[in-house]
Amino acid sequence: MHILTVLYHHPADPAAFDKHYRETHAPLVDPIPGVKSFTYRHAASMDENPPPYYLIAELAFDSLEDLQAGMSSEAGQAAVADVPNFAGDNVTMFVAHD
């Protein structure tokens, strides 16, 4: 299993970010080929300090090849192209695997 993890930093306008993510961006994930699961959640702190990230998203694929094919597909590229529309360049991405 290969997990594409996307870490979104704190937006200037959280309400606008959430609206765009929920209504526009998240639906773009469903058509990406090879996605086995998709989840996203807001980050919270265990103390009074703000968490380093605002939102964390995870897309699971069976293999690195499936991840690469899915993200390079037309649907994958549409999702990637949408990120600047609500998150600018305040995004960190990495792949984790077992």
C-alpha positions, 0 to 999 in steps of 0.5 A: 500500500502506498499513501499519498499524504497531503498536508495543508498549512493554515489558510488565510480564510479557513471558511473559504478553504473548507468550502472549496475543499469540500465542494470542489476539490474533494469530488475531484479525487473520486475519478482518479484511477487506482484510488483505494481510499480517500480521507481528509480531516482537520488537524487539532493540537493536544495542547494550547499550541496550534497544530502545524497543519490545518488539514491532512488528506490521504489517498491510498493506492495498491502500489507506487505504479498505481499512484504514479499512474493515477496522479498522472492521469487526466483526473489526477492532474485536474486535482493537482491543478485545483490545489492553487485555487484554494491552498496556494503553495501552502502544501506539503506532499509525501508518499508513505508505504509499507 
